[in-house]
Amino acid sequence: MLGTLAPFHCSCFGRNMVDSAKLQPPEAVSPATVHVLVTPEVTASVALGLLDLFHSAGRDWEMIVSGQPGQALMRPLLVSADGQPMEVANGVRLCPDTSVVDLPAPDAVCIPELFVAPSEPLDGRYTLECDWLRRCHAEGSLICAACSGGLLMAQAGLLDGHEATTHWAYCDALSERFPRVRLQRQRSLVASGEGQRLVMAGGGTSWQDLGLYLVARLAGVDAAMQLARIYLIDWHHVGQQPYARLAASRQTEDAVVTRAQVWAAQNYQQPNPVRAMAELSGLSERAFVRRFRQVTGQSPLAYVQHIRIEEAKQMLEATTLPVEAVAEALGYEDASFFSRLFRREVQLTPAAYRRRFGGLREVLQKARSAPS
């Protein structure tokens, strides 16, 4: 899995995360600021998992495709009440980047789960954190929580009168202690409040859904879909193959082959692509095929087929075009041949892929279009 864990210093995780920039970036965009709030009761896997996911947005997909890191779309920080190193649940030591004291309100705050018993009282325990959460919300930040982290949002009074969710094991406790909260026990993700700026996800691995939702909302649906493939994230567990992107699509140091790759990326729907690539190279078709295979490890035809499959995934996710129309747009005259090829490469039929990932894109698109 790409997206490395945060570097550590003095046996601490979290400090001095550095984003690489693309060598020739497109028009610069200001990364969204996201602060992951940690307390001694969080688990490191969720806090650092969210941190990794946000650092990866925009950066790691380009690394896979082109071999160069892309432009970072989010700027996450690990923050706490005092900014000091702490031992969290399971004995892992975290080093927050900074204290929340006088910290400007970010675009979003993420609260990992709290590893506390459902009946354990929180009164007076998170006074400074609750004050900061209220201030951030008042200044326009999205306030988000994974799993039992919703308890902290409720403790801060942010959920009064609003729909909310949390881990099923904490629903009764939240309902009893915060009766003004409109608990939605059956829902795995809830966005509520003014501008839908209160976001909660319930369940043990719900932080992944929450992370994708936030990336979609702050950085765009395509960025979130890329992360879903990199990290193998679905609303439910699936295997790796449906997300796979051809690693060999990255450009090589061979100028002849690279030129052919660029042509293929722009003209994959053209008939007889291998012949056209060979003509572009100035080599005989036989010599070109041999050279391409030596450099990339695959034939030019297989390379073009994989590009077409990736374009097919995008079209199946983002449109309602019939499979036949998708096949035709990609340069396949025989839709049944395209369907067989797609199933062989992806381990799903085109229709099954659309049902699974078209739904994910729809959810993320709703996140993106949520009011500010």
C-alpha positions in Angstrom: 0.0 0.0 0.0 1.3 3.4 -0.9 1.1 6.4 1.4 3.8 6.0 4.0 3.3 6.3 7.7 4.2 9.7 9.2 8.0 10.0 10.0 8.9 9.8 13.7 11.3 11.7 15.9 12.4 10.7 19.4 10.2 7.6 19.1 7.2 9.7 18.2 4.9 9.7 15.2 3.5 12.7 13.5 6.0 15.5 13.3 7.4 17.3 10.3 5.3 15.7 7.5 6.6 17.0 4.2 4.6 16.9 0.9 6.5 16.5 -2.3 5.4 18.7 -5.2 5.0 17.6 -8.8 8.0 18.6 -11.0 5.8 20.5 -13.4 2.5 21.0 -11.5 -0.7 22.3 -13.0 -2.1 25.6 -11.8 -1.4 25.7 -8.1 -4.2 25.1 -5.7 -4.2 25.9 -2.0 -4.3 22.6 -0.1 -7.3 22.1 2.2 -6.2 22.2 5.9 -7.3 19.3 8.0 -6.4 18.8 11.7 -6.6 15.4 13.2 -7.3 15.9 16.9 -5.7 13.3 19.2 -6.1 12.6 22.9 -4.7 9.8 25.1 -7.8 7.8 24.4 -7.4 7.5 20.6 -5.9 4.6 18.8 -2.8 5.3 16.7 -4.0 3.3 13.7 -7.0 5.6 13.1 -5.2 8.8 13.8 -2.2 8.0 11.6 -4.5 6.3 9.0 -6.4 9.5 8.6 -3.1 11.4 8.4 -1.8 9.1 5.7 -5.0 9.2 3.7 -5.0 13.0 3.6 -1.3 13.3 2.8 -1.8 10.9 -0.1 -4.6 12.9 -1.8 -3.3 14.2 -5.1 0.2 13.0 -4.4 0.4 9.2 -4.6 -1.8 8.6 -7.7 0.6 10.5 -9.9 3.5 8.7 -8.3 1.9 5.4 -9.4 1.0 6.6 -12.9 4.0 8.7 -13.8 6.6 7.9 -11.3 6.6 11.5 -10.0 4.6 12.7 -6.9 1.6 14.8 -7.7 0.5 18.1 -6.1 -0.7 17.7 -2.5 -4.4 18.5 -2.2 -4.6 18.5 1.6 -2.4 19.8 4.4 -3.1 17.6 7.5 -1.7 18.2 11.0 -1.8 16.1 14.1 -3.0 18.4 16.9 -3.7 18.0 20.6 -4.6 20.1 23.6 -1.0 20.9 24.5 1.0 19.7 21.6 3.1 17.5 23.8 4.1 13.8 23.1 1.6 11.4 24.5 1.1 7.7 24.9 -2.2 6.7 23.3 -4.3 3.5 23.4 -2.3 0.3 22.9 0.8 2.0 24.2 1.8 3.8 21.0 3.6 7.2 21.4 2.4 10.1 19.3 4.0 13.5 18.8 1.4 16.0 17.8 2.6 18.8 15.4 1.1 21.6 17.5 -1.3 22.6 20.3 -4.8 23.8 19.5 -4.2 26.9 21.6 -4.5 29.9 19.3 -4.4 27.6 16.3 -6.4 29.1 13.4 -9.6 27.2 12.4 -8.8 24.7 9.6 -11.1 23.6 6.8 -11.9 20.5 8.7 -11.3 18.8 12.1 -11.2 15.0 12.3 -11.7 13.2 15.7 -10.6 9.6 15.7 -12.5 7.2 17.9 -12.2 7.3 21.7 -11.1 4.1 23.3 -13.3 4.4 26.3 -16.1 2.3 27.8 -19.6 3.3 26.5 -20.7 4.1 30.1 -17.5 6.1 31.0 -18.3 9.7 31.7 -16.5 12.5 29.8 -17.6 15.4 31.9 -14.7 17.8 32.5 -12.3 15.6 30.6 -11.9 17.5 27.4 -12.6 21.1 28.3 -9.9 22.6 26.1 -10.7 20.3 23.2 -14.4 21.1 23.4 -13.8 24.8 23.5 -11.6 24.6 20.4 -14.1 22.4 18.5 -16.8 25.0 19.3 -14.6 27.8 18.1 -13.6 26.0 14.9 -17.3 25.2 14.1 -18.3 28.9 14.7 -15.5 30.0 12.3 -16.8 27.6 9.5 -14.8 24.4 9.9 -16.3 21.0 9.2 -16.2 19.0 12.4 -16.0 15.3 11.8 -15.7 12.2 13.9 -15.1 8.5 13.3 -16.7 5.8 15.3 -17.0 6.7 19.1 -15.3 10.1 18.4 -18.9 11.4 18.0 -19.1 11.4 21.8 -16.6 14.3 21.9 -18.7 16.2 19.4 -21.8 15.6 21.6 -19.8 16.6 24.7 -19.0 19.9 23.0 -22.7 20.5 22.5 -22.3 20.6 18.7 -24.9 17.8 18.1 -27.8 19.2 20.1 -30.9 19.2 17.8 -29.0 17.6 14.9 -28.9 14.2 13.4 -25.9 12.1 14.4 -24.5 8.6 14.4 -21.8 6.7 16.2 -20.5 3.2 16.7 -23.4 0.8 17.4 -21.9 -0.1 20.9 -22.1 3.6 21.9 -25.6 4.5 20.6 -27.4 3.8 23.9 -24.8 5.8 25.9 -25.0 8.8 23.5 -28.8 8.7 23.4 -29.0 8.6 27.2 -26.4 11.2 28.0 -27.3 13.6 25.2 -31.1 13.3 24.7 -31.2 16.4 22.4 -29.2 14.6 19.7 -31.3 13.0 17.0 -29.5 9.7 16.8 -29.6 7.8 13.5 -28.6 4.3 14.7 -29.0 2.6 11.3 -26.9 5.1 9.3 -23.2 4.6 8.8 -22.5 8.2 7.8 -24.4 11.3 8.7 -23.8 14.9 7.6 -26.0 17.4 9.4 -26.2 20.9 10.8 -25.8 24.2 9.1 -24.1 23.6 5.8 -23.8 19.9 6.7 -20.6 20.8 8.6 -21.1 18.1 11.2 -20.0 14.8 9.8 -20.0 11.4 11.6 -19.2 7.9 10.6 -20.1 4.9 12.7 -18.4 1.5 12.9 -14.9 0.2 13.5 -13.3 1.0 10.1 -15.6 4.0 9.4 -12.6 6.3 9.4 -11.9 5.2 5.9 -15.4 6.2 4.7 -15.1 9.5 6.6 -11.7 10.1 5.1 -13.0 9.5 1.5 -16.0 11.7 2.2 -13.8 14.6 3.4 -11.4 14.3 0.4 -14.3 14.3 -2.0 -15.8 17.3 -0.3 -12.6 19.3 0.1 -10.5 18.2 -2.9 -12.8 16.6 -5.4 -14.5 13.3 -6.2 -11.7 12.1 -8.6 -9.1 12.6 -5.8 -11.3 10.5 -3.5 -11.8 7.8 -6.1 -8.0 7.6 -6.7 -7.5 7.1 -2.9 -10.2 4.4 -2.9 -8.1 2.5 -5.5 -4.8 3.1 -3.8 -5.9 2.1 -0.3 -8.4 -0.6 -1.5 -11.3 1.3 0.2 -14.9 0.4 -0.5 -17.9 0.9 1.8 -17.4 -2.9 2.2 -14.4 -5.1 2.0 -13.3 -6.1 -1.6 -10.3 -7.6 -3.2 -7.5 -5.6 -4.8 -8.1 -6.3 -8.4 -11.1 -4.0 -9.1 -9.0 -1.0 -8.0 -5.8 -1.9 -9.8 -4.2 0.6 -12.1 -1.5 -0.5 -14.4 1.8 0.4 -12.7 3.6 0.0 -16.0 1.7 3.0 -17.4 4.4 5.2 -16.0 6.8 6.6 -18.5 10.2 5.1 -19.2 13.6 6.5 -19.9 13.5 5.2 -23.4 12.5 8.2 -25.5 11.1 6.1 -28.4 8.9 4.0 -26.0 7.8 7.1 -24.0 6.7 8.9 -27.1 4.6 5.8 -28.0 3.1 5.7 -24.5 2.1 9.4 -24.7 0.5 8.8 -28.1 -1.4 5.8 -26.7 -2.7 7.8 -23.7 -4.2 10.3 -26.1 -5.3 8.0 -29.0 -6.1 4.7 -27.3 -9.5 4.6 -29.1 -7.9 4.6 -32.6 -8.0 1.5 -34.7 -4.7 -0.4 -35.2 -2.9 1.4 -32.4 0.2 -0.8 -32.5 0.8 -0.1 -36.1 0.4 3.6 -35.5 2.8 3.5 -32.6 5.4 1.6 -34.7 5.1 4.2 -37.4 5.6 7.0 -34.9 8.7 5.2 -33.6 10.3 5.0 -37.0 10.9 1.3 -36.5 9.4 -1.8 -38.1 6.4 -3.1 -36.3 8.3 -6.2 -35.3 11.3 -4.2 -34.0 9.0 -1.8 -32.2 7.0 -4.5 -30.4 10.3 -6.2 -29.3 11.7 -2.9 -28.0 8.5 -1.9 -26.2 8.3 -5.3 -24.5 11.9 -5.1 -23.4 11.4 -1.7 -21.8 8.0 -2.1 -20.3 7.7 -5.9 -19.8 4.5 -6.1 -21.9 3.4 -5.9 -25.5 2.1 -2.6 -27.0 -1.3 -4.1 -27.5 -1.5 -5.2 -23.8 -0.5 -1.7 -22.8 -3.3 -0.1 -24.9 -5.8 -2.6 -23.7 -5.0 -1.7 -20.1 -5.4 2.0 -20.8 -8.8 1.3 -22.4 -9.8 -0.7 -19.4 -8.9 2.2 -17.1 -10.9 4.6 -19.2 -13.8 2.2 -19.1 -13.7 2.2 -15.3 -14.0 6.0 -15.3 -16.9 5.9 -17.8 -18.7 3.2 -15.9 -18.3 5.1 -12.6 -19.2 8.6 -13.9 -21.9 7.9 -16.6 -25.0 5.9 -17.3 -23.9 5.0 -20.8 -24.8 1.4 -21.9 -21.9 -1.0 -21.9 -22.1 -1.1 -25.6 -21.7 2.6 -25.9 -18.7 2.5 -23.6 -17.1 -0.2 -25.7 -17.6 1.8 -28.9 -16.1 4.9 -27.3 -13.0 3.0 -26.4 -12.5 1.6 -29.9 -14.1 -1.8 -29.5 -16.6 -2.8 -32.3 -17.6 -6.0 -30.4 -19.1 -5.2 -27.0 -19.1 -8.8 -26.0 -15.3 -9.0 -26.6 -14.9 -5.8 -24.5 -17.0 -7.3 -21.7 -14.9 -10.5 -21.7 -11.7 -8.5 -21.6 -12.9 -6.3 -18.8 -13.9 -9.3 -16.7 -10.6 -11.0 -17.3 -8.7 -7.9 -16.2 -10.8 -6.6 -13.4 -12.5 -9.8 -12.1 -15.9 -8.1 -12.4 -18.2 -7.6 -15.3 -18.7 -4.0 -16.5 -22.2 -4.0 -15.0 -21.0 -5.3 -11.6 -18.2 -2.8 -11.6 -20.7 0.0 -12.2 -23.0 -1.2 -9.4 -20.1 -1.2 -6.9 -18.1 1.9 -7.8 -20.7 4.0 -9.5 -22.5 3.9 -6.1 -19.3 5.0 -4.4 -18.8 7.9 -6.8 -22.4 8.9 -6.3 -21.9 9.1 -2.5 -18.7 11.1 -2.9 -20.3 13.4 -5.5 -23.0 14.2 -2.9 -20.3 15.0 -0.4 -18.6 17.3 -3.0 -21.9 19.2 -3.6 -22.7 19.6 0.0 -23.3 23.3 0.9 -20.4 25.2 2.4 
